[in-house]
Amino acid sequence: MKMVLHAGMALASVCLLAAPAGAQATGPVIERIDAQGLRALVTGLGHEITNEAVSEEGQPIVTATTGTMNYLVAGTVCENGQCQGLLTELVFTNTPATLDIANQVNQSYAAIKLVVLEDDNVVFSRYDVLNGGTTLGALSTSVSTLLEVAGAIVQSGGE
């Protein structure tokens, strides 16, 4: 349980420091995202693209690395490569996370989901809906927050 408490304090810090005031409002409003937008999102965060693909359903997928964590961003609810949603996901292997910790994280942070898999692997994910419009700045903040919170939870290691 201490792992989640430390992560909760880290989350509060991340939310305050994740983006400067008004960063979410910067840039044009977008109602759809495509492969080019996913690339711009990842490179705008200063991360390196490691792979690009298109799913059988036509969803653009970009895999990236921060240098210490690997993650993917994928368009969802797509038509002709234009997507109304964004899924961000990362997997950690050999973590001390338990089902109890996953339940506590999922109840405490509704926008972030934690799933414990076999072999001590955990999946963190976050989903953003673009309906009505958003900005790349807001999506960048969402991705950054997920990466920071996931890293803080895993690095706290149950201390």
Beta strands, then each sheet from edge to edge (+ up, - down):
strand 1: 48-54
strand 2: 60-65
strand 3: 70-79
strand 4: 82-92
strand 5: 113-116
strand 6: 122-129
sheet 1: 1+ 2- 3+ 4- 6+ 5-
end
